[in-house]
């Protein structure tokens, strides 16, 4: 049995108050590691058990679909939870709660019985030009049930690609509840963060912006300069000698591999690499090892031991749950406040199991500045 924290109960109550009083679509903002999934699960549970309703929970990637389904089943074992995702190989349609990938269901509403609530997780990841599929699904859901309501959940009130999530013309019109990072740190619900500028100084004065973000080729050229990479990697190693888990954000696949090679050279330890090209099973193994687990890698019982270092390129942000991360190194600049918070947010989770007291943020991209 779980109990909501005071602010989580406030968030759930705020959703119900909004739905009673207004006809527009609300959004809830709870920072990374603030237990947003508990709130989402509570709304789903109430809809089914108190009001005899049906719920659809949408996400943009299969990893989030899988995680949300697992969390809701663990939190609310009394709920019948189905999954509809081509990538995961499930096409459940009858359960009271369906967790689905938007790509798989946006034009499949005819396969489902009417829904009473549709929830969208991680709405900061929905770009303005990507709202179409959600609107298509919502319009079809409204044809089946004119009273269906839409609720959004996110850690940041602005899109990763820039721009506010809630506007009159957007999919979501108003934030109905928001609690800040400082508030959760002060209340002891997420980890403190110590931010430090790295000594490696890349020339970032001539970066160009396209679609709200620095151009990839400019960033890669600036951050990939040999002396910058070597100096940054050496400092990362020096600063993490007494730390458990370090996640490093790089600019490109080539940059990622260069950084991982130097970290391994300086420490004598393996530094994992996770990119968009990494197979799902390998990514899952890497995350398990970063959580301190040993992973069996073949039929002969060969084990890959826990990892301390991991480089990635823009993939270990949303949905990455590794409580022991006590160092986040930003070897890339970003013009997106949302992306910055998502990256640093990987270190927000508390981890009594590892003795973590705070998270160190090493910034080589002048992001915090």
C-alpha positions as CSV (number, residue, x, y, z in Angstrom):
1,X,0.0,0.0,0.0
2,X,1.3,3.5,-0.9
3,X,0.5,6.9,0.5
4,X,0.8,10.1,-1.4
5,X,3.0,12.8,-0.2
6,X,1.2,16.1,0.7
7,X,2.1,17.8,-2.5
8,X,1.2,14.8,-4.5
9,X,-2.3,14.8,-2.9
10,X,-2.5,18.5,-3.7
11,X,-1.7,17.8,-7.3
12,X,-4.4,15.1,-7.6
13,X,-7.0,17.3,-5.8
14,X,-6.1,20.2,-8.2
15,X,-6.7,17.9,-11.2
16,X,-10.2,17.0,-10.0
17,X,-11.0,20.6,-9.1
18,X,-10.0,21.8,-12.6
19,X,-12.0,19.0,-14.3
20,X,-15.1,20.0,-12.3
21,X,-14.8,23.7,-12.9
22,X,-13.3,24.1,-16.4
23,X,-13.7,22.5,-19.9
24,X,-10.1,23.0,-21.1
25,X,-7.2,20.6,-20.8
26,X,-5.0,20.9,-17.7
27,X,-1.3,20.0,-17.1
28,X,0.4,19.1,-13.9
29,X,4.1,20.0,-13.4
30,X,6.1,17.9,-10.9
31,X,9.9,17.8,-11.2
32,X,11.9,14.7,-12.1
33,X,12.1,12.3,-9.1
34,X,9.0,14.0,-7.5
35,X,6.9,10.9,-7.9
36,X,4.7,12.0,-10.8
37,X,3.9,8.4,-11.6
38,X,2.2,8.0,-8.2
39,X,-0.1,10.9,-9.0
40,X,-0.9,9.5,-12.4
41,X,-1.6,6.1,-10.9
42,X,-3.9,7.6,-8.3
43,X,-6.0,9.4,-10.9
44,X,-6.2,6.1,-12.9
45,X,-7.2,4.2,-9.8
46,X,-9.8,6.7,-8.8
47,X,-11.3,6.8,-12.3
48,X,-11.7,3.0,-12.3
49,X,-12.6,2.2,-8.7
50,X,-14.5,5.3,-7.7
51,X,-16.2,6.3,-10.9
52,X,-16.3,3.0,-12.9
53,X,-14.4,4.7,-15.7
54,X,-11.8,3.7,-18.3
55,X,-8.4,5.3,-18.7
56,X,-5.9,5.6,-21.6
57,X,-2.3,6.7,-20.8
58,X,-0.2,7.8,-23.7
59,X,3.5,8.1,-24.1
60,X,5.8,8.9,-27.0
61,X,8.4,6.0,-26.6
62,X,8.0,2.4,-25.8
63,X,10.3,2.6,-22.8
64,X,7.9,5.0,-21.1
65,X,4.9,2.8,-22.0
66,X,6.7,-0.2,-20.4
67,X,7.7,1.8,-17.3
68,X,4.3,3.3,-16.8
69,X,2.5,0.0,-17.1
70,X,4.9,-1.6,-14.6
71,X,4.6,1.2,-12.1
72,X,0.8,1.3,-12.2
73,X,0.6,-2.5,-11.8
74,X,3.0,-2.3,-8.8
75,X,1.2,0.6,-7.2
76,X,-2.3,-0.5,-7.9
77,X,-2.3,-4.3,-8.3
78,X,-6.1,-4.3,-8.2
79,X,-6.3,-2.5,-11.5
80,X,-6.5,-4.4,-14.8
81,X,-3.7,-2.7,-16.9
82,X,-3.2,-3.5,-20.5
83,X,-0.5,-2.4,-23.0
84,X,-0.9,-1.4,-26.7
85,X,2.4,-0.9,-28.3
86,X,3.7,-2.3,-31.6
87,X,7.3,-1.9,-30.4
88,X,6.6,-4.0,-27.3
89,X,4.5,-6.6,-29.1
90,X,1.3,-6.0,-27.0
91,X,-2.1,-5.0,-28.4
92,X,-4.4,-5.2,-25.3
93,X,-7.8,-3.5,-25.7
94,X,-10.2,-4.6,-23.0
95,X,-8.5,-3.6,-19.7
96,X,-9.8,-0.7,-17.6
97,X,-6.5,1.0,-17.9
98,X,-4.5,0.9,-21.2
99,X,-1.0,2.3,-21.5
100,X,-0.1,2.9,-25.1
101,X,2.4,4.4,-27.5
102,X,0.9,7.3,-29.4
103,X,2.4,6.0,-32.7
104,X,0.6,2.7,-32.3
105,X,-2.9,4.0,-31.3
106,X,-3.4,7.5,-32.7
107,X,-5.7,6.1,-35.5
108,X,-6.9,3.0,-33.7
109,X,-9.6,4.3,-31.4
110,X,-12.1,2.1,-33.1
111,X,-10.4,-0.9,-31.5
112,X,-11.2,0.3,-27.9
113,X,-14.3,0.9,-25.8
114,X,-14.9,4.5,-24.9
115,X,-12.5,6.2,-22.5
116,X,-13.4,8.6,-19.7
117,X,-9.9,10.0,-19.1
118,X,-6.9,10.3,-21.5
119,X,-3.6,11.2,-19.9
120,X,-0.4,12.1,-21.7
121,X,2.9,11.5,-19.9
122,X,6.0,13.6,-20.4
123,X,4.2,16.3,-22.4
124,X,7.4,18.4,-22.7
125,X,8.6,15.9,-25.3
126,X,5.6,16.6,-27.6
127,X,6.8,19.1,-30.2
128,X,4.3,21.6,-31.6
129,X,4.3,19.8,-34.9
130,X,3.9,16.5,-33.1
131,X,0.5,17.3,-31.4
132,X,-1.4,16.1,-34.5
133,X,-1.4,12.5,-33.5
134,X,-2.6,13.3,-30.0
135,X,-5.4,15.5,-31.4
136,X,-6.4,12.8,-33.8
137,X,-6.7,10.3,-31.0
138,X,-8.5,12.8,-28.7
139,X,-11.0,13.7,-31.4
140,X,-11.8,10.1,-32.1
141,X,-12.1,9.5,-28.3
142,X,-14.6,12.4,-28.1
143,X,-16.7,10.8,-30.9
144,X,-17.0,7.7,-28.7
145,X,-17.5,9.7,-25.5
146,X,-18.1,13.5,-25.7
147,X,-17.3,13.9,-22.0
148,X,-13.8,12.4,-22.2
149,X,-11.1,14.6,-20.5
150,X,-7.4,15.1,-21.3
151,X,-4.7,15.6,-18.6
152,X,-1.0,16.2,-19.2
153,X,1.9,15.4,-16.9
154,X,5.4,16.8,-17.1
155,X,8.5,17.7,-15.2
156,X,8.9,21.1,-17.0
157,X,6.3,23.6,-18.1
158,X,8.1,24.2,-21.4
159,X,8.9,21.9,-24.3
160,X,12.4,20.4,-24.7
161,X,12.5,22.1,-28.1
162,X,11.5,25.4,-26.6
163,X,8.2,27.2,-26.0
164,X,5.5,27.0,-23.3
165,X,3.5,23.8,-23.1
166,X,0.3,25.6,-22.1
167,X,-1.2,28.1,-24.5
168,X,-4.8,28.7,-25.6
169,X,-4.1,27.2,-29.0
170,X,-2.1,24.2,-27.7
171,X,-3.2,20.8,-26.8
172,X,-3.0,21.9,-23.1
173,X,-4.3,25.3,-22.1
174,X,-3.5,25.7,-18.4
175,X,-1.2,24.4,-15.6
176,X,-3.5,23.3,-12.8
177,X,-0.8,22.4,-10.3
178,X,3.0,23.1,-10.2
179,X,5.6,22.6,-7.5
180,X,9.2,23.7,-8.0
181,X,12.6,22.0,-7.7
182,X,13.7,24.2,-4.8
183,X,10.5,23.3,-2.9
184,X,11.1,19.6,-3.2
185,X,14.8,19.9,-2.3
186,X,13.9,22.0,0.8
187,X,11.3,19.4,1.8
188,X,13.8,16.6,1.4
189,X,12.0,14.8,-1.4
190,X,14.7,15.2,-4.0
191,X,18.5,15.4,-3.9
192,X,20.4,18.6,-3.4
193,X,22.5,19.6,-6.4
194,X,25.9,21.2,-6.3
195,X,26.7,22.9,-9.6
196,X,30.2,23.8,-10.8
197,X,31.6,25.2,-14.0
198,X,34.2,22.9,-15.5
199,X,37.7,24.2,-16.0
200,X,37.7,23.2,-19.7
201,X,36.8,26.3,-21.7
202,X,35.2,25.7,-25.1
203,X,34.6,28.6,-27.5
204,X,30.8,28.9,-27.5
205,X,30.5,32.5,-28.6
206,X,29.7,31.7,-32.2
207,X,27.0,29.1,-31.8
208,X,24.0,29.5,-34.2
209,X,20.4,28.7,-33.2
210,X,17.9,26.8,-35.3
211,X,14.4,25.9,-34.2
212,X,15.2,27.1,-30.7
213,X,18.4,24.9,-30.2
214,X,22.1,25.3,-31.0
215,X,23.0,23.8,-34.3
216,X,24.4,20.3,-33.9
217,X,27.4,20.9,-36.1
218,X,28.4,24.0,-34.3
219,X,28.1,22.3,-30.9
220,X,30.1,19.2,-32.0
221,X,32.9,21.3,-33.4
222,X,33.2,23.5,-30.2
223,X,33.0,20.7,-27.7
224,X,35.0,18.1,-29.7
225,X,38.2,20.1,-29.7
226,X,40.9,17.8,-28.5
227,X,42.2,19.9,-25.6
228,X,38.7,20.6,-24.4
229,X,37.8,16.9,-24.3
230,X,41.0,15.8,-22.6
231,X,40.9,18.5,-20.0
232,X,37.2,17.9,-19.2
233,X,37.6,14.1,-19.0
234,X,40.6,14.5,-16.6
235,X,38.6,16.8,-14.4
236,X,35.6,14.5,-14.4
237,X,37.8,11.6,-13.3
238,X,39.4,13.7,-10.5
239,X,36.0,15.0,-9.2
240,X,34.4,11.5,-9.2
241,X,37.1,9.4,-7.4
242,X,34.9,9.1,-4.3
243,X,31.5,9.0,-6.1
244,X,29.4,6.1,-7.2
245,X,27.7,6.8,-10.6
246,X,28.5,9.4,-13.2
247,X,26.3,10.2,-16.2
248,X,27.9,12.2,-19.0
249,X,26.0,14.0,-21.7
250,X,27.8,14.4,-25.0
251,X,27.2,16.1,-28.4
252,X,27.4,13.2,-30.9
253,X,28.1,9.6,-31.2
254,X,31.7,10.3,-32.2
255,X,32.1,12.7,-29.3
256,X,30.6,10.1,-27.0
257,X,33.0,7.4,-28.0
258,X,36.0,9.8,-27.7
259,X,35.0,10.8,-24.2
260,X,34.3,7.2,-23.1
261,X,37.7,6.1,-24.4
262,X,39.5,8.9,-22.4
263,X,37.5,8.1,-19.2
264,X,38.5,4.5,-19.5
265,X,42.1,5.4,-20.2
266,X,42.3,7.7,-17.2
267,X,40.5,5.4,-14.7
268,X,41.2,1.9,-15.9
269,X,37.5,1.3,-15.7
270,X,34.9,0.7,-18.4
271,X,32.9,3.7,-19.5
272,X,29.6,2.6,-21.2
273,X,28.3,4.3,-24.3
274,X,24.5,4.7,-24.9
275,X,23.2,6.4,-28.1
276,X,20.2,6.1,-30.3
277,X,22.0,3.3,-32.1
278,X,22.3,1.2,-28.9
279,X,20.1,-2.0,-29.0
280,X,17.4,-2.1,-26.4
281,X,18.8,-5.1,-24.5
282,X,22.2,-3.5,-24.3
283,X,20.7,-0.2,-23.0
284,X,18.8,-2.2,-20.4
285,X,21.9,-4.0,-19.3
286,X,23.8,-0.7,-19.0
287,X,21.1,0.8,-16.8
288,X,21.1,-2.2,-14.6
289,X,24.9,-2.1,-14.2
290,X,24.7,1.7,-13.4
291,X,22.2,0.7,-10.7
292,X,24.9,-1.4,-9.1
293,X,23.9,-4.8,-10.5
294,X,26.0,-7.4,-12.2
295,X,24.6,-8.7,-15.5
296,X,25.0,-12.1,-17.0
297,X,26.0,-11.5,-20.7
298,X,26.1,-15.0,-22.2
299,X,25.1,-18.7,-21.7
300,X,28.4,-19.5,-20.0
301,X,27.6,-17.2,-17.1
302,X,30.0,-14.4,-18.0
303,X,29.1,-11.4,-15.8
304,X,29.4,-7.7,-16.6
305,X,30.1,-5.9,-13.3
306,X,28.5,-2.7,-12.1
307,X,29.5,0.5,-13.9
308,X,30.5,3.9,-12.5
309,X,30.7,5.9,-15.8
310,X,28.4,6.2,-18.8
311,X,28.4,8.5,-21.7
312,X,25.2,9.2,-23.7
313,X,23.8,11.3,-26.5
314,X,20.4,12.7,-25.7
315,X,18.8,9.4,-24.8
316,X,19.2,9.0,-21.0
317,X,16.9,11.9,-20.1
318,X,13.2,11.2,-19.8
319,X,12.3,7.9,-18.2
320,X,15.9,7.0,-17.0
321,X,15.5,5.9,-13.4
322,X,19.0,5.4,-11.7
323,X,18.7,6.7,-8.1
324,X,22.5,6.3,-7.4
325,X,23.6,8.9,-10.0
326,X,25.6,11.4,-7.9
327,X,27.4,13.2,-10.7
328,X,26.0,14.6,-14.0
329,X,28.6,16.0,-16.4
330,X,27.3,18.3,-19.2
331,X,29.8,18.1,-22.1
332,X,27.4,19.9,-24.3
333,X,25.6,23.3,-24.3
334,X,21.9,23.6,-24.8
335,X,19.6,26.6,-25.4
336,X,16.6,24.6,-24.0
337,X,15.9,25.2,-20.2
338,X,13.7,22.1,-20.4
339,X,16.5,19.9,-21.7
340,X,18.9,21.3,-19.1
341,X,16.5,20.4,-16.3
342,X,15.9,17.0,-17.7
343,X,19.7,16.3,-17.9
344,X,20.5,17.6,-14.4
345,X,17.3,15.9,-13.2
346,X,18.9,12.5,-13.7
347,X,20.6,13.2,-10.4
348,X,17.6,14.4,-8.5
349,X,16.5,11.0,-7.1
350,X,17.3,10.1,-3.5
351,X,19.4,7.0,-2.9
352,X,19.7,5.8,0.7
353,X,21.1,2.5,-0.6
354,X,24.2,4.2,-1.9
355,X,24.6,6.8,0.8
356,X,24.2,9.6,-1.7
357,X,23.9,13.0,0.0
358,X,23.8,15.3,-3.1
359,X,24.5,15.3,-6.8
360,X,27.4,17.1,-8.4
361,X,26.7,18.9,-11.7
362,X,29.8,19.6,-13.8
363,X,28.9,22.0,-16.5
364,X,31.3,22.4,-19.5
365,X,28.7,24.1,-21.8
366,X,28.0,27.3,-19.8
367,X,24.4,26.1,-19.4
368,X,23.8,27.1,-15.8
369,X,25.7,30.4,-16.4
